[in-house]
Amino acid sequence: MSSDVTVTDPSLVKRAVKAAALGNAMEWFDFGVYGYLTATLGHVFFPTASSTAQVLSTLGTFAAAFLVRPIGGAFFGPLGDRIGRQKVLAITMIMMAAGTFAIGLIPSYNAIGVWAPVLLIVARMVQGFSTGGEYGGACTFIAEYAPDKRRGFFGSFLEFGTLVGYVAGAGLATLLTTMLSDGDLYGWGWRLPFLIAGPIGLVGLYVRMKLEETPAFQKLADEAEAKQKAQPKQKFKDMFVGKGAANAMLLCVALVLVFNVTDYMLLSYMPTFLSEELGYDATHGTLILIGVMVLMMAVQIPMGAANDRFGHRRVIGGACAGFVLLSVPAVLLIREGSTWAIALGLAALGLLLVGFTSSMPSALPALFPTKVRYGSLSVGFNLSVSLFGGTTPLVAAALVAATGNLMIPAYYMMAAAVIGGIAAWRMRESAGRPLPGSPPAI
């Protein structure tokens, strides 16, 4: 390791955090809108199906975007390791905005028939492809800018942006479903949240274009230039071959599995579970979950700082243990049906989830060395999300429909938590330490 020390500029760190969090907020604004308008989108794009089939078809379209995320990660990740994090994050930002904006322009099934769901799937795949390079790049960007002893604190703002986007999306969807008649909602109201993505994307692109490259990547680029060589093109096998590479990739997949299964179960599937399986009023359920997310936002940043103090292994391992012990009681409370019982059950799951949202943005980049960090993290993250995270709402809904067992969400989260706990036990503690392949940052 180099004996050099990187002295971070506080103003640049704050700008980098804001730019990365904005992209994550936009991504999850879309997910929030899509999740809370599932029934509406099912009526617009799959009107000939039964209500259950409409929900499953819409969730299936939601999951389709995750099929191309590993492809996007495999494309954008190595590109970010070659030409720079900032350039690739600007590209993914505009692609995400374009894909979301396009959904708002798609004619309904009644207007163009089967082409409506086909175009919806195409737009979702554009989103999925660009998102494949978004999260890994945003994590890498913040981690490489932040000082070592505050990486957890600054990294936690990335998922704070997630919660802001989700609350905004859920709030707007709830407002539309409450204020508009079914005719207006099905006719034009559902389009408004997706069309908002256009101007937000332009703002995000402007912010990201104004950023400088991360110190860690710039150091590699400068060293290559001093040797009069181009920045080396990373080979796909470099992410898996080499000392500790395969182990790091497996740890990444396992950690992302527990992070995303619990995340999508709570934030994406629970609104559908409350309304479709428990018969709970959709608006009231959404308002409770929005309140839970606001509670999570209040705890998110302090928990990020706690990662710097106590370490990622303890925080992640504690959250995994909490899901194993409390998932069944929490779902039983939700099934009880009263407003306070549902709120308490969802709040318990939400607070446990903060153990992951506050730690993963800083823990995951530290699994990989600088020269392959963007690519390795993007591939590992998106492979896990595609196989386990993004499919969670669809698989959970299908299992509940097939078995009639309303405890499936609890068992699903418990199984994920066991896998995540094993990964947390095996991972190397990285809190407060330099990133692999980078000098200390103060």
C-alpha positions in Angstrom: 0.0 0.0 0.0 1.2 3.5 -0.8 2.5 5.6 2.1 0.7 8.6 0.6 -2.2 10.1 2.4 -5.3 11.6 0.7 -6.5 14.7 2.3 -10.2 15.1 1.5 -11.9 18.4 0.8 -15.0 18.7 2.9 -16.9 20.8 0.3 -16.1 18.3 -2.4 -17.2 15.4 -0.2 -20.6 17.1 0.5 -21.1 17.8 -3.2 -20.2 14.2 -4.1 -22.7 12.8 -1.5 -25.5 15.1 -2.7 -25.0 14.1 -6.4 -24.9 10.4 -5.6 -27.9 10.5 -3.3 -29.9 12.4 -5.9 -29.6 9.6 -8.4 -30.6 7.0 -5.8 -33.6 9.2 -4.8 -34.7 9.3 -8.4 -34.4 5.6 -8.9 -36.5 4.9 -5.8 -39.0 7.6 -6.6 -39.8 5.5 -9.6 -39.9 2.3 -7.5 -42.1 4.0 -5.0 -44.6 5.2 -7.6 -44.6 1.8 -9.3 -45.1 -0.1 -6.1 -47.9 2.0 -4.8 -49.7 2.2 -8.2 -49.5 -1.5 -8.8 -53.2 -2.0 -8.9 -53.7 1.1 -11.1 -51.0 0.0 -13.6 -52.5 -3.5 -13.7 -55.8 -2.0 -14.8 -54.2 0.2 -17.4 -51.8 -2.3 -19.0 -53.6 -5.7 -18.2 -57.3 -4.8 -18.1 -58.5 -8.2 -19.4 -57.0 -10.2 -16.5 -58.5 -10.9 -13.1 -57.5 -8.6 -10.2 -55.0 -11.1 -8.9 -53.5 -11.7 -12.3 -53.3 -7.9 -12.9 -51.2 -7.6 -9.7 -49.0 -10.5 -10.6 -48.5 -9.3 -14.2 -47.6 -5.8 -13.0 -45.2 -7.2 -10.4 -43.7 -9.5 -13.1 -43.1 -6.4 -15.3 -41.5 -4.8 -12.2 -39.2 -7.8 -11.9 -38.4 -7.9 -15.6 -36.2 -4.8 -15.2 -34.0 -6.8 -12.8 -33.2 -9.3 -15.5 -31.0 -6.8 -17.4 -29.5 -5.2 -14.3 -26.5 -7.6 -14.3 -25.9 -6.8 -17.9 -26.0 -3.1 -17.1 -23.6 -3.7 -14.2 -21.2 -5.8 -16.4 -21.2 -3.0 -19.0 -21.1 0.2 -16.9 -19.0 -1.2 -14.0 -15.8 -2.0 -15.9 -16.4 1.1 -17.9 -16.3 3.1 -14.7 -13.1 1.4 -13.7 -11.6 2.5 -17.1 -12.8 6.0 -17.9 -13.9 7.2 -14.5 -16.8 7.1 -12.0 -18.1 10.6 -12.7 -18.6 10.1 -16.5 -20.4 6.8 -16.1 -22.7 8.1 -13.4 -23.7 11.0 -15.7 -24.6 8.5 -18.4 -26.7 6.3 -16.0 -28.5 9.4 -14.7 -29.9 10.5 -18.0 -30.8 6.9 -19.0 -32.7 6.4 -15.8 -34.6 9.6 -16.3 -35.4 8.8 -19.9 -36.7 5.3 -19.1 -39.0 6.6 -16.3 -40.2 9.5 -18.5 -41.0 7.1 -21.3 -43.3 5.1 -19.1 -45.5 8.2 -18.6 -45.9 8.5 -22.4 -47.0 4.9 -23.2 -50.6 4.6 -24.4 -52.9 2.3 -22.5 -53.8 -1.3 -23.5 -57.2 0.0 -24.6 -55.5 2.3 -27.1 -52.8 0.0 -28.7 -53.5 -3.4 -27.3 -50.6 -5.8 -26.4 -48.0 -3.2 -27.5 -48.8 -1.3 -24.3 -47.3 -3.9 -21.9 -44.6 -4.6 -24.4 -43.5 -1.0 -24.4 -43.8 -0.9 -20.6 -41.4 -3.9 -20.4 -39.0 -2.2 -22.8 -39.0 1.0 -20.7 -38.4 -1.0 -17.5 -35.5 -2.7 -19.2 -33.9 0.6 -20.1 -34.3 1.6 -16.4 -32.8 -1.7 -15.3 -29.9 -1.5 -17.7 -28.9 2.0 -16.5 -29.6 1.2 -12.8 -27.1 -1.7 -13.2 -24.4 0.9 -13.3 -26.0 3.4 -10.8 -25.9 1.9 -7.3 -22.4 0.4 -7.5 -21.1 3.6 -9.0 -22.8 5.8 -6.4 -21.4 3.6 -3.5 -18.0 3.7 -5.0 -18.1 7.4 -5.6 -19.0 8.3 -2.0 -16.7 5.7 -0.5 -13.7 7.0 -2.5 -14.4 10.6 -1.6 -15.1 10.1 2.1 -12.4 10.1 4.8 -11.9 6.7 6.3 -13.1 7.4 9.8 -16.4 8.9 8.5 -17.2 6.6 5.6 -20.2 5.1 7.3 -21.6 8.5 8.1 -21.3 9.9 4.5 -22.3 6.6 2.9 -25.5 6.5 4.9 -26.7 9.5 2.9 -27.0 7.4 -0.2 -29.8 5.3 1.3 -31.2 8.5 3.0 -31.8 9.5 -0.7 -33.5 6.2 -1.3 -35.9 6.9 1.5 -36.5 10.5 0.3 -37.3 9.2 -3.2 -39.5 6.4 -1.9 -41.5 8.7 0.5 -41.9 11.2 -2.4 -43.1 8.5 -4.8 -45.4 6.9 -2.3 -46.8 10.2 -1.1 -47.5 11.4 -4.7 -49.1 8.1 -5.6 -51.3 8.2 -2.5 -52.3 11.8 -3.2 -53.3 10.9 -6.8 -55.3 7.8 -5.8 -57.1 9.9 -3.0 -57.8 13.0 -5.0 -58.7 11.6 -8.4 -61.6 9.6 -9.6 -60.9 6.1 -11.0 -61.6 7.5 -14.5 -59.1 10.3 -14.2 -56.5 8.1 -12.4 -56.7 5.4 -15.1 -56.9 8.0 -17.9 -54.0 10.4 -17.1 -53.3 10.7 -13.4 -51.0 7.7 -13.2 -48.7 9.3 -15.8 -47.8 12.4 -13.8 -45.2 10.9 -11.4 -43.3 9.3 -14.3 -43.3 12.5 -16.3 -41.7 14.3 -13.4 -38.6 12.2 -13.9 -37.6 14.2 -17.0 -36.8 17.6 -15.3 -35.4 15.8 -12.2 -33.0 13.9 -14.4 -31.8 17.1 -16.1 -31.1 18.6 -12.7 -29.2 15.4 -11.6 -27.2 15.4 -14.8 -26.1 19.0 -14.3 -25.1 18.3 -10.7 -23.1 15.2 -11.7 -21.4 16.9 -14.6 -20.0 19.5 -12.2 -18.2 17.0 -10.1 -14.6 16.1 -10.1 -13.3 12.5 -10.4 -12.7 10.6 -7.1 -9.2 11.0 -5.6 -8.7 7.2 -5.6 -9.5 6.8 -9.3 -7.6 9.9 -10.2 -4.5 8.6 -8.5 -4.7 5.4 -10.6 -5.2 7.5 -13.8 -2.3 9.8 -12.9 0.0 6.8 -12.3 -1.0 5.3 -15.7 -0.3 8.7 -17.4 3.1 9.0 -15.7 4.0 5.6 -17.2 2.7 6.9 -20.6 0.1 4.1 -20.7 -3.7 4.3 -21.1 -5.8 3.4 -18.1 -5.8 -0.5 -18.3 -9.0 -2.1 -19.5 -10.2 -4.4 -16.8 -11.1 -7.9 -18.0 -14.3 -9.5 -16.7 -12.3 -12.3 -15.2 -10.4 -9.9 -13.0 -13.5 -9.5 -10.8 -13.4 -13.2 -10.0 -9.8 -14.3 -10.4 -7.0 -13.2 -8.0 -6.3 -13.2 -4.3 -9.5 -13.0 -2.4 -11.6 -12.0 -5.5 -14.0 -14.9 -5.5 -14.5 -14.7 -1.8 -15.2 -11.0 -2.0 -17.8 -11.5 -4.7 -19.6 -14.2 -2.7 -19.7 -12.0 0.3 -21.1 -9.2 -1.8 -23.8 -11.4 -3.2 -24.8 -12.7 0.2 -24.8 -9.2 1.9 -26.8 -7.7 -1.0 -29.2 -10.7 -0.8 -30.3 -9.9 2.8 -30.2 -6.2 2.2 -32.5 -6.3 -0.8 -34.9 -9.1 0.2 -35.8 -7.3 3.4 -35.8 -3.9 1.6 -38.2 -5.0 -1.2 -40.3 -7.1 1.2 -41.0 -4.0 3.3 -41.0 -1.2 0.9 -42.4 -2.8 -2.3 -44.4 -5.9 -1.3 -46.0 -4.8 2.0 -48.5 -2.3 0.4 -49.7 -5.1 -1.9 -49.8 -7.6 1.0 -51.8 -5.2 3.2 -54.4 -4.5 0.5 -54.6 -7.7 -1.5 -54.1 -10.4 1.2 -55.4 -8.7 4.4 -58.0 -6.5 2.8 -56.7 -3.4 4.5 -57.5 0.0 3.0 -54.7 0.8 0.6 -54.5 4.4 1.4 -54.3 3.9 5.2 -51.6 1.2 4.6 -49.6 3.5 2.5 -49.8 6.3 5.0 -48.5 4.0 7.8 -45.6 2.9 5.6 -44.7 6.5 4.8 -44.6 7.2 8.5 -42.3 4.2 9.0 -40.0 5.5 6.3 -39.9 8.9 7.9 -38.9 7.2 11.1 -36.2 5.3 9.2 -34.9 8.6 7.8 -34.6 10.0 11.3 -32.5 7.1 12.4 -30.5 6.6 9.2 -27.7 9.1 9.6 -27.0 8.4 13.3 -26.8 4.7 12.4 -24.3 5.6 9.7 -22.2 7.3 12.3 -22.6 4.2 14.6 -21.0 2.1 11.8 -17.9 4.3 12.1 -17.8 3.7 15.9 -18.8 0.1 16.3 -18.0 -1.4 12.8 -20.0 -2.8 10.0 -19.8 -6.4 11.2 -21.6 -5.7 14.4 -24.3 -3.5 12.8 -25.0 -5.9 10.0 -24.8 -9.0 12.2 -27.1 -7.4 14.7 -29.7 -6.5 12.1 -29.6 -10.1 10.7 -30.2 -11.5 14.2 -33.1 -9.1 14.7 -34.8 -10.3 11.5 -34.4 -13.9 12.6 -35.9 -13.2 16.0 -38.5 -10.6 15.1 -39.8 -11.3 11.6 -42.6 -13.7 12.8 -43.8 -11.4 15.7 -43.7 -8.4 13.3 -45.8 -10.1 10.6 -48.2 -11.5 13.3 -48.7 -7.9 14.4 -49.4 -6.8 10.9 -51.9 -9.6 10.4 -53.7 -8.6 13.6 -55.1 -5.8 11.5 -55.5 -2.8 13.8 -53.8 0.4 12.8 -51.5 0.4 15.8 -50.5 -3.2 15.4 -49.7 -2.8 11.7 -47.7 0.4 12.5 -45.8 -1.4 15.2 -45.0 -4.4 13.1 -43.9 -2.3 10.1 -41.8 0.0 12.3 -40.0 -3.0 13.8 -39.0 -4.2 10.4 -38.1 -0.7 9.2 -35.8 -0.1 12.1 -34.1 -3.4 11.6 -33.7 -2.6 7.9 -31.8 0.6 8.9 -29.0 -1.7 10.1 -28.5 -2.5 6.4 -29.3 0.8 4.7 -26.8 2.6 7.0 -24.0 0.2 6.5 -24.0 -1.4 3.0 -23.1 1.8 1.0 -19.8 1.9 2.9 -19.2 -1.8 3.6 -19.7 -3.1 0.1 -17.1 -0.9 -1.7 -14.5 -1.9 0.9 -14.8 -5.6 -0.3 -12.9 -4.8 -3.5 -9.6 -3.0 -4.6 -9.8 0.3 -6.3 -8.8 -0.9 -9.8 -11.9 -3.2 -10.0 -14.2 -1.7 -7.4 -16.8 -0.2 -9.6 -17.1 -3.3 -11.9 -16.9 -5.9 -9.2 -19.5 -4.1 -7.0 -21.8 -3.5 -9.9 -21.7 -7.1 -11.1 -22.1 -8.6 -7.6 -24.7 -6.2 -6.5 -26.9 -6.5 -9.5 -26.5 -10.3 -9.8 -27.8 -10.6 -6.3 -30.6 -8.1 -6.7 -31.8 -9.7 -9.9 -31.9 -13.2 -8.5 -33.2 -12.4 -5.0 -34.1 -8.8 -4.4 -36.1 -7.6 -7.3 -38.0 -10.9 -7.5 -39.0 -10.7 -3.8 -42.5 -9.0 -4.4 -43.4 -11.4 -7.2 -42.2 -14.6 -5.4 -43.7 -13.6 -2.1 -47.1 -12.8 -3.8 -47.0 -16.1 -5.8 -46.1 -18.2 -2.7 -48.9 -16.6 -0.6 -51.4 -17.2 -3.5 -50.2 -20.8 -3.9 -50.1 -21.8 -0.2 -52.5 -19.5 1.4 -49.9 -19.0 4.2 -49.8 -15.4 5.2 -46.6 -16.0 7.2 -44.5 -16.5 4.0 -43.0 -12.9 4.2 -41.7 -13.6 7.7 -40.1 -16.9 6.7 -38.6 -15.4 3.5 -36.9 -12.6 5.5 -35.6 -15.0 8.2 -34.0 -17.2 5.5 -32.3 -14.2 4.0 -31.1 -13.0 7.4 -29.4 -16.4 8.1 -27.4 -16.0 4.9 -26.6 -12.4 5.6 -25.5 -13.2 9.2 -23.0 -15.8 7.9 -21.6 -13.3 5.4 -21.3 -10.6 8.2 -19.4 -13.1 10.4 -17.0 -14.0 7.5 -16.4 -10.4 6.2 -13.3 -8.4 7.2 -14.0 -5.3 9.3 -13.5 -2.2 7.1 -14.9 0.7 9.2 -12.3 3.4 9.8 -9.7 1.7 7.6 -8.4 2.6 4.2 -10.1 1.1 1.2 -8.2 -1.8 -0.4 -5.8 -0.5 -3.0 -6.1 3.1 -1.8 -4.0 5.2 0.5 -5.5 6.4 3.9 -8.0 9.2 3.5 -8.3 11.8 6.2 
